[in-house]
């Protein structure tokens, strides 16, 4: 950044450091909140190109403003207690942003495989067939269940819908909705649900629940009014506020692709949307989207892997067939028939994008293992050991979910 003062130019250099975050069994937002506390900055000073799963060992490129590489190195020991490490620390010139991520590599171990597949005699053949099937046909490109809060009473898309409808108080209550368990976090949430006493709830909420505490501190300051709840949402960085709206859009996309495939199958029909680029990501412009014509349907011009569906927003077009009608019915169902997909009160604008119906993993390989990652020995089609594990490795484009790809390979939820 360059500043002018009188006739003399002063160059002000902002401190920006990059690093790789390794985390284990930890939510992304919780990890960022904890790092922010330890470094004396706020969560919005961090930038990253995508979100990583909680229930995995993940590596993530990150950038933080106002923190030197030396300061990052000084907290290495402290954050190890939270199952985090910072590595590859260095100075950089600029931040990252959501959407810059080009893809991910996955190494996944499925343990006790014979307990999951009853017919062990043909295990090797079944695995080979499943792998080759996904290589050839790909998988339906659903958003994974972790995007919505799998197993929770209130999913992230519920909160996103409330925010889109500017129901700020309802969105706060949904965020603080307790589960049925009796752990300290849910006891604090139950107290809030009964009393709406933010100060009292803060005294009960564990320190590690960074997001909940930030919201409660703002509610204590501004109150549980509509305006107070708006201010409370601003205790979250922009990436977190918009995450909930993206979760709603993602849920609708999942429902849309299921409807599309149930209605038309793998045939490309008139009114489908096709992306004209060979190498695409989700954020291509409307000028790259083409509506399939009668003649193109009859000639079989396009294939199903070229079909895209819109992810809700203000700058998208809809298919001009039954799928487009379905989108309209869903928006009516959810009370969004006049929604502009802009929430000015929270400074959120959601232009929308397009997502391919099918995706293919790249560099897909597997290995059967036993006894501390030793390769399994084969005898014909039989495996000697009673219990084996399967290592699957593959690459996916950004915004694709390994759990969804793996579910297609395994033919059940993982």
C-alpha positions in Angstrom: 0.0 0.0 0.0 1.4 3.5 -0.9 0.5 6.6 1.0 1.2 10.2 0.0 2.2 12.8 2.6 2.8 16.3 1.3 5.3 16.1 -1.5 7.0 13.0 0.0 5.9 9.5 -0.8 5.9 7.0 2.0 5.7 3.2 1.3 3.9 1.3 4.0 4.5 -2.4 3.9 2.0 -4.7 5.5 3.2 -7.8 7.3 1.8 -10.9 5.6 2.9 -14.4 6.4 2.0 -17.7 4.7 2.1 -21.2 6.2 0.6 -24.7 5.8 -1.8 -25.7 8.6 -1.9 -29.3 9.6 -4.9 -30.1 11.7 -6.5 -33.3 13.0 -10.2 -33.8 14.0 -10.7 -30.0 14.2 -13.2 -27.7 12.5 -11.7 -25.1 10.2 -13.4 -22.2 11.9 -12.4 -23.5 15.4 -8.8 -23.8 14.2 -8.8 -20.3 12.8 -10.4 -18.9 16.0 -7.8 -20.6 18.2 -4.9 -19.3 16.0 -6.3 -15.8 16.1 -6.4 -15.8 19.9 -2.9 -17.1 20.2 -1.5 -14.5 17.7 -3.5 -11.5 18.9 -5.4 -10.9 15.7 -9.0 -11.5 14.5 -10.3 -14.4 12.4 -10.8 -12.2 9.4 -7.0 -11.6 9.3 -6.7 -15.2 8.0 -7.3 -16.1 4.4 -7.5 -19.5 2.7 -8.7 -21.0 -0.5 -11.1 -23.6 0.8 -12.5 -25.5 3.8 -11.1 -28.8 5.0 -13.0 -31.6 6.7 -13.0 -31.9 10.5 -12.8 -35.7 10.7 -9.5 -36.1 8.9 -5.8 -35.2 8.9 -5.7 -32.2 6.6 -3.0 -29.8 5.2 -4.1 -26.3 4.1 -2.3 -23.4 2.6 -3.1 -20.2 4.7 -2.1 -16.6 4.9 -2.4 -14.3 7.9 -2.0 -10.5 8.0 -0.2 -8.5 10.7 1.8 -11.6 11.9 5.5 -12.1 11.2 6.9 -15.6 10.4 8.8 -15.4 13.7 5.6 -14.9 15.7 4.1 -18.0 14.0 7.1 -20.1 14.9 6.8 -19.0 18.5 3.3 -20.6 18.9 4.2 -24.0 17.4 4.4 -25.7 20.8 1.2 -24.2 22.1 -1.0 -25.2 19.2 0.3 -28.8 19.2 -2.1 -29.4 22.1 -5.0 -28.6 19.8 -3.8 -31.2 17.2 -2.4 -28.5 14.9 0.9 -27.7 13.4 2.2 -24.8 11.3 4.8 -25.6 8.7 6.4 -24.0 5.7 6.2 -20.6 7.3 7.4 -17.6 5.1 6.7 -14.0 4.2 4.4 -13.3 1.2 2.9 -10.3 -0.6 -0.8 -11.0 -0.7 -3.7 -12.9 0.8 -5.6 -16.0 -0.4 -9.3 -16.1 -1.2 -12.0 -18.8 -1.4 -12.1 -20.3 -4.9 -8.3 -20.1 -5.6 -7.9 -23.7 -4.7 -7.4 -25.9 -7.8 -7.9 -29.3 -6.3 -7.0 -31.7 -3.5 -5.1 -35.0 -3.1 -6.6 -37.7 -0.8 -5.0 -40.7 0.8 -7.8 -42.6 2.6 -7.5 -45.9 4.6 -10.6 -48.0 5.0 -10.0 -50.4 7.9 -11.6 -53.7 8.8 -12.6 -54.1 5.2 -13.9 -57.6 5.5 -16.3 -56.5 8.2 -17.8 -54.0 5.7 -17.9 -56.4 2.7 -19.4 -59.8 3.7 -18.4 -61.7 0.5 -14.6 -61.9 1.1 -13.9 -64.6 -1.4 -14.1 -62.2 -4.4 -12.9 -59.1 -2.5 -10.1 -58.3 -4.9 -12.3 -58.6 -7.9 -15.1 -56.5 -6.3 -12.6 -53.7 -5.5 -11.1 -53.7 -8.9 -14.6 -53.5 -10.5 -15.7 -50.7 -8.3 -12.5 -48.7 -9.0 -12.8 -49.2 -12.7 -16.4 -48.3 -12.7 -15.8 -44.9 -11.0 -12.8 -44.3 -13.4 -15.0 -44.8 -16.4 -18.3 -43.3 -15.3 -17.4 -40.9 -12.6 -19.6 -40.1 -9.7 -22.5 -37.7 -9.1 -20.9 -34.5 -7.9 -23.0 -34.0 -4.7 -21.9 -31.7 -2.0 -20.8 -33.9 0.9 -22.7 -34.3 4.2 -20.0 -32.4 6.2 -21.1 -29.2 4.4 -24.4 -29.4 6.3 -23.4 -30.6 9.7 -24.0 -34.3 9.5 -25.9 -35.8 12.5 -26.9 -32.4 13.9 -30.4 -31.3 14.8 -30.0 -28.0 13.0 -28.0 -28.1 9.7 -26.0 -25.2 8.3 -28.4 -24.8 5.4 -31.2 -24.1 7.9 -29.2 -21.1 9.2 -28.4 -20.0 5.6 -32.1 -20.0 4.7 -33.0 -17.8 7.7 -30.2 -15.4 6.7 -31.4 -15.2 3.1 -34.9 -14.3 4.5 -33.3 -11.7 6.8 -34.6 -13.5 9.8 -31.6 -12.6 12.0 -33.0 -13.5 15.4 -34.1 -16.9 14.1 -30.7 -17.5 12.5 -29.0 -16.8 15.9 -31.3 -19.1 17.7 -30.7 -21.9 15.1 -27.0 -21.4 15.5 -27.2 -21.8 19.3 -29.7 -24.7 19.1 -28.6 -27.5 21.5 -28.3 -31.1 20.6 -29.8 -33.8 22.8 -26.5 -34.7 24.6 -25.6 -33.4 28.0 -22.0 -32.1 27.5 -21.0 -28.6 28.7 -21.6 -27.0 25.3 -25.1 -28.3 25.0 -25.9 -27.4 28.6 -24.8 -23.8 27.8 -27.0 -23.8 24.7 -30.0 -25.1 26.5 -29.6 -22.4 29.1 -29.6 -19.7 26.4 -32.6 -21.3 24.7 -34.5 -21.0 28.0 -33.3 -17.6 29.1 -31.8 -15.7 26.2 -29.2 -14.5 28.8 -26.1 -14.1 26.7 -23.9 -13.1 29.7 -25.0 -16.1 31.8 -24.5 -18.4 28.8 -21.0 -17.1 28.3 -20.0 -18.2 31.8 -21.1 -21.7 30.9 -19.7 -22.0 27.3 -16.3 -23.7 27.1 -13.4 -21.5 26.0 -12.7 -23.7 22.9 -16.1 -22.9 21.3 -14.7 -19.7 19.7 -17.6 -19.0 17.3 -20.3 -19.5 20.0 -18.4 -17.3 22.4 -17.9 -14.5 19.8 -21.6 -14.5 19.0 -22.6 -14.5 22.7 -20.2 -11.6 23.5 -21.8 -9.6 20.7 -25.3 -10.5 21.9 -24.4 -9.4 25.5 -23.2 -6.1 24.1 -26.0 -5.4 21.6 -29.0 -7.4 22.8 -31.3 -10.0 21.2 -33.1 -7.5 19.0 -33.0 -7.7 15.2 -30.3 -5.1 15.1 -28.4 -6.7 17.9 -28.4 -10.0 16.1 -27.2 -8.3 12.9 -24.2 -6.9 14.9 -23.7 -10.4 16.4 -23.3 -11.9 12.9 -20.6 -9.4 12.2 -18.5 -11.0 15.0 -17.9 -13.7 12.3 -15.6 -13.0 9.3 -17.2 -12.6 5.9 -16.2 -16.1 4.9 -18.1 -17.6 7.8 -21.2 -15.5 7.3 -21.5 -16.4 3.6 -20.7 -20.1 4.4 -24.2 -20.6 5.8 -25.8 -19.2 2.7 -23.6 -21.3 0.5 -24.7 -24.3 2.5 -28.3 -23.6 1.7 -27.5 -23.2 -2.1 -25.5 -26.4 -1.9 -28.4 -28.3 -0.4 -30.7 -27.2 -3.1 -28.2 -28.2 -5.8 -28.0 -31.7 -4.3 -31.8 -31.9 -4.5 -31.7 -30.5 -8.1 -29.2 -33.0 -9.4 -31.2 -35.9 -7.9 -34.4 -34.6 -9.6 -32.5 -34.1 -12.9 -31.2 -37.6 -13.0 -34.5 -39.1 -11.8 -36.4 -37.2 -14.6 -34.0 -37.5 -17.6 -31.4 -40.0 -16.6 -28.1 -39.8 -18.4 -29.6 -38.4 -21.6 -28.9 -34.8 -22.5 -32.2 -33.1 -23.3 -33.5 -29.8 -24.7 -33.2 -27.0 -22.2 -30.2 -28.6 -20.3 -27.3 -26.3 -19.6 -23.9 -27.1 -21.1 -20.6 -25.5 -20.3 -18.7 -24.8 -23.5 -15.2 -24.9 -22.0 -13.3 -28.1 -21.7 -11.3 -27.0 -18.6 -13.8 -25.5 -16.2 -14.3 -24.6 -12.6 -17.5 -23.5 -10.9 -17.1 -19.8 -11.4 -17.3 -19.5 -15.2 -19.5 -16.7 -16.7 -23.0 -17.0 -18.2 -21.4 -16.4 -21.6 -19.9 -19.9 -21.4 -23.3 -21.6 -20.7 -25.3 -23.0 -23.6 -28.9 -24.2 -23.7 -29.3 -27.5 -25.5 -31.6 -27.2 -28.6 -34.1 -29.7 -30.1 -31.6 -30.5 -32.9 -28.7 -31.0 -30.5 -30.8 -33.4 -28.4 -31.8 -35.4 -31.5 -28.2 -35.5 -32.7 -26.8 -36.5 -29.3 -24.3 -33.6 -29.6 -23.5 -33.5 -25.9 -22.8 -36.0 -23.1 -24.0 -36.0 -19.5 -20.6 -35.1 -18.1 -20.9 -31.7 -19.9 -24.2 -30.9 -18.2 -24.1 -28.3 -15.4 -26.8 -27.1 -12.9 -26.9 -23.7 -11.3 -25.9 -23.1 -7.7 -28.4 -20.5 -6.5 -27.5 -16.8 -6.8 -28.5 -13.5 -8.5 -26.4 -14.0 -11.6 -27.4 -17.4 -13.0 -29.7 -18.8 -15.6 -31.9 -21.8 -15.1 -32.4 -24.9 -17.4 -35.4 -24.4 -19.7 -37.1 -27.7 -19.0 -38.7 -29.5 -16.1 -35.5 -28.9 -14.0 -35.9 -25.1 -14.4 -39.6 -25.4 -13.3 -38.4 -27.4 -10.3 -36.1 -24.6 -9.2 -39.0 -22.2 -9.2 -41.2 -24.5 -7.1 -38.4 -25.0 -4.6 -37.8 -21.2 -4.2 -41.6 -20.8 -3.6 -41.5 -23.7 -1.1 -38.8 -22.0 0.9 -40.3 -18.5 0.7 -37.6 -17.1 -1.6 -39.7 -16.3 -4.7 -38.6 -12.7 -4.5 -35.1 -13.3 -3.1 -32.3 -11.3 -4.7 -29.6 -13.4 -3.0 -28.2 -10.3 -1.5 -28.3 -9.6 2.3 -27.3 -5.9 2.6 -27.5 -5.9 6.4 -24.7 -8.5 6.5 -22.8 -7.2 3.4 -23.4 -10.5 1.6 -23.8 -10.9 -2.1 -24.2 -14.3 -3.7 -23.9 -14.3 -7.5 -24.2 -18.1 -7.8 -22.3 -20.4 -10.1 -22.6 -23.6 -12.1 -21.6 -27.1 -11.1 -21.0 -30.2 -13.2 -23.4 -33.1 -12.6 -20.6 -35.7 -12.9 -17.0 -35.6 -11.9 -14.1 -38.1 -12.4 -11.3 -38.6 -9.9 -7.8 -38.4 -11.3 -4.8 -40.7 -10.5 -7.1 -43.2 -8.8 -5.2 -46.1 -7.3 -5.6 -48.6 -4.4 -3.6 -51.0 -2.3 -4.8 -53.7 0.1 -2.8 -53.7 3.4 -2.5 -55.6 6.7 -0.3 -55.5 9.8 1.1 -51.9 9.9 0.6 -51.0 6.2 2.1 -54.2 4.8 0.8 -55.3 1.4 -1.7 -58.1 1.5 -0.6 -61.4 -0.1 -3.1 -63.0 -2.5 -3.9 -66.7 -3.1 -6.0 -66.8 -6.3 -9.0 -64.6 -5.6 -8.8 -65.2 -1.8 -7.1 -63.0 0.8 -5.2 -64.8 3.6 -5.9 -62.4 6.4 -9.2 -62.3 8.3 -9.0 -58.5 8.5 -7.5 -56.1 5.9 -7.5 -52.4 5.1 -7.8 -50.6 1.8 -5.7 -47.6 0.9 -7.3 -45.5 -1.8 -5.5 -42.5 -3.4 -6.9 -40.0 -5.8 -7.0 -36.3 -6.8 -10.2 -34.3 -7.1 -11.0 -30.8 -8.5 -11.8 -28.0 -6.0 -15.2 -28.2 -4.3 -15.5 -32.0 -4.9 -16.0 -34.3 -1.9 -13.9 -37.3 -1.3 -16.7 -38.8 0.9 -19.0 -38.7 -2.1 -16.5 -40.3 -4.5 -15.7 -42.9 -1.8 -19.4 -43.6 -1.3 -19.8 -44.4 -5.0 -16.8 -46.8 -4.8 -18.0 -48.5 -1.6 -21.7 -48.4 -2.5 -22.7 -47.2 1.0 -22.2 -44.1 3.2 -18.7 -43.6 4.7 
